[in-house]
Every structure is written in structure tokens, then in C-alpha cells.
Amino acid sequence: MSQDQEFSPSEMRWDPVYRTWSIIAPERGKRPGSFLRKEDFPQKKLSDEESPFSYLNDHATPPPILKISDPEGKYPWKIKVIPNKYPVLRVEGIIERSAEGLYDIISGVGAHEVVIEHPRSEPTSYDLSVNEILEILKVYRERILDLKKDIRFRYIMVFKNEGNLAGATIAHLHSQIVALPERPLQIQTLLNSMREHFDRKERCLYCDILSEERKIGKRIVFEDENFVILCPFASQYPFELLILPIEHNHAFEFQSDRLLYALALTLHNALARLGKSLDRPHFNLAIITAPPAIPKLTRPHYWSSLKEDFHWHLRILPRIVFQAGFEWGSGIYLNPVPPEEAAAHLKEINPY
Ligand SMILES: [Zn+2]
């Protein structure tokens, strides 16, 4: 049976972790020009003199929270973490919860940091070496561990917007860390689906997905002894990637240097494959780690199985299609590329 017959005309697929439907509609992918081309959405590339994040413009950003020195001594720093100049949430103050009739309000307390990943404005994520990626991952780990000490925060997220199609406003390699006073609904959904699966089966949902995917094989792009790169069964976007650690663990920030090195290798591999097959697409990346487990007086056992039921992971979404009214109005994702086809394509690419 050919791929076309297998998927034609379309299929609705349920994601058991994120609890979303995707419509895998391969016919739509065949329309000419159905993928976005980043050349059609040019973003002004800044010189080192112009970029506010460059090593030449340290005066333009707030004093750093963390600075990693350049081992070669060429630049005043290699990676720099600064508070966001325009934070979505502010770190000062206490969290107050109030109500206006049936509406809930929480004061906008949190943290919003920018990780400037390179002193120069030229490189993109696709240019980073494995060791440079490793240093960035270590910075994420250090910042999450530090922010977790603040018991006001209920969730800490690390994400990257690479390129303007992915929402980046400054074309200088950076990522962001946001600490929130409330868990986002999507993370709560994830926590619920993973805990309910564990309650019923005494197994981790992602460990089950891993073993199933490794058995089937057709959605796996690459695997070594530490990580698997795969295209999820109910992929929301074409060429969406999920990077799963093979060894069960609930939190990214508790991983050793050895495992972060393995993750840097995997991430480098994944980006090389995407870069070569889709001409370095703009993308979003997020590290999904367990929330701080702060027991409530009313629910003392709420987090009791978190270490067993939650499995940290990393998601990459290449921005090669726009989402439109259908996705917005329904919460259902329309994906023109079957993940099996995306995986088969990416698997063939030589990342080295
Ligand atoms: Zn697991």
C-alpha cells in the first residue's frame, strides 16, 4: 500500500499527552506554495554595532543575572542572561489572588529573562557547535534551578523563537525563560494526562509512547542510547519534532553534564536535519520540564507520583505553515504532512 493510499484523504488523530486532535490532511500539502518561505518574510539582520544584544552594546541591556566567559577570550562573554527589558511579568511583589464576580485575577508577578546565546549577531541556532549548545543547556539548567527556589512560581518555561515567522522580534540568537505564578492550562493538561495514565497502569505515558514508537519505528528520525528524535503520532505541525530522553526522569534541570552533552548532540543532529531539508526554517523550541512540586495544605499528596508519572522532553516546531481561523476557532490542528512522511524524509538526511 502506498503512502498516499494509506493516508488518503485525511485522518483525525488524538494526542494522548496534550489531549488535542490533529487532522492529518496530506492532500493539502500538495498545493503549490503551501509552505511558507522565509525569504517572503524578510527580517532585518542587525550588525554587531546595531544589535542591542551584541557584545559591543552591553550598555544597552540591564546588568546580567549570569554571564559565561568566553574560553577563547575573544569576547567579553560567551553567553549572557539578562532580565527582559519589557517583561510580561515582574519579579517584585507578592502574588495576590482576587476575583471580580466570576472572573479570576492574579497579580502579574513572575520572572522574564533573556538568554543571549552568542556575543555576535550573525550566528543562528543552525550555526552552533555541540559544545556551544551544551553551554546554553547548562545555563538553562542553572537558571531553572535558581528560579525554582522562589516558591511563588508554579511553572518555569524555557523557549526559543528563532526567526520572525516564529515570533522573534530581535534577530540576535537568544531564548527566553519565564517563571509564572500559575501553571499554564497546557501544562496542567499534560500533568493530568500523565498522572491519570500512571494511576491506571503504574507506568509513565511517555515511557509507553517510547516503547511503542521504537517498536513501530516509522516515526523515529534518529535514536542513540540516550535520546530519541521522533515525529509525534498526532503532530500538530508539519515536521514537528519531539526529543525524548530514553531514561525516565521528570525534570530537565536535574540532568547531569553527561546527559546534557548527549542532549546537545541530539539537538545539533535534529537542527542539522531540519536545516538541510527545509532550508533552515524558522522554528519554536520549548523544554517541557516538571513544575515545582509545592504541596498545598488542602492536597498534601497531590504531587506524590510526579517523579514517576512525568517525563521531561523537548519540542521543536518548524514554522513552515500559518495556522488560521480553523485552528483558532476549534483548537484542532490542521497538518498537511503525515508525521511518517516527515520522519522518513528527515531520517535520510545526513546531519554531519
Ligand atoms: Zn517515563
Boltz pocket constraint, residues with backbone or C-beta under 6 A from the ligand:
constraints:
  - pocket:
      binder: B
      contacts: [[A, 204], [A, 205], [A, 206], [A, 207], [A, 208], [A, 247], [A, 248], [A, 249], [A, 308], [A, 309], [A, 310], [A, 311]]
      max_distance: 6.0
